Amino acid sequence: MELLKIENLTKIFGGLVAVDHLSFSVKKGQIYGIIGPNGAGKTTVFNCLTGIYKPEEGTVIWKGKDITNYPPDKIANLGIVRTFQTIRLFSDMCVAENIMSGRNQISKQHWYHGLIHTPFSKRDEKKNWLKVKEIMELMNLQDYATELTKNLPYGHQRRVEIARALATEPELIVLDEPAAGLNGHETLDLTNLIFKLRDMGFTILLIEHDMNLVMNVTDYITVVNFGEKICEGTPEIVQNDPAVIEAYLGKEDADDEGDEDEN
């Protein structure tokens, strides 16, 4: 089943075309990758998808409904949640509190419930904390529940950010370079986590520069360069496509490699 469809998406900044009539679709249960060189427009696509930017042209369709001009909070309420290339946590809050902040998106409470401590607010709060506990166990963060996030190693902070996204109970998790700054062991843990999330029923859309991770986890890939799609297909198709090789290596470098192979 098609979950997300991007049609002819175009975003322009001061005359610079960052995304140029890009189209792709993500099926339910897929791990879908978007790759390309630095400055290719990948994060701009995510920002248009999640309501941070409004595109000049094109549509974002979620489960058959046009959500192109929806604000970020409404998009999150629909079940699309993201992480960022630069980690954005509440540094002076502990791990459990950071994850709990994600529950605000789906909590049934209003501001006044917390003031008068109604039975409803107590039940809702208990339910939310049980969900936070469940997510911390899933992410192996239970031992850090009371630690301030600013005191955690970088890899643990990445896990907290993903955990907070999970707290919103999304259908589509949008990961912007989740392996950035991770060492080899942490990247392997991330790979296993992505597979685990897919097995739990989540659909995942990711941008990533770590090609080993991308080729190992994704079902399908779209490659962009200068805002345009230059290739799409399975990892096997993409990694052998001449246009992709040229985009990453440059034409001269690619030709040089071919000359070396012939010698």
Secondary structure as UniProt FT lines:
FT   STRAND          2..13
FT   TURN            14..15
FT   STRAND          16..27
FT   TURN            28..29
FT   STRAND          31..35
FT   TURN            38..39
FT   HELIX           42..49
FT   TURN            50..51
FT   STRAND          57..62
FT   TURN            63..64
FT   STRAND          65..66
FT   TURN            68..69
FT   HELIX           72..78
FT   STRAND          80..82
FT   TURN            91..92
FT   HELIX           95..103
FT   TURN            104..106
FT   HELIX           111..116
FT   HELIX           119..138
FT   TURN            139..140
FT   HELIX           142..144
FT   TURN            145..146
FT   HELIX           149..151
FT   HELIX           154..166
FT   TURN            167..168
FT   STRAND          172..176
FT   TURN            178..181
FT   HELIX           184..199
FT   TURN            200..201
FT   STRAND          203..207
FT   HELIX           211..217
FT   STRAND          220..225
FT   TURN            226..227
FT   STRAND          228..233
FT   HELIX           235..239
FT   HELIX           242..249
FT   HELIX           251..262
//
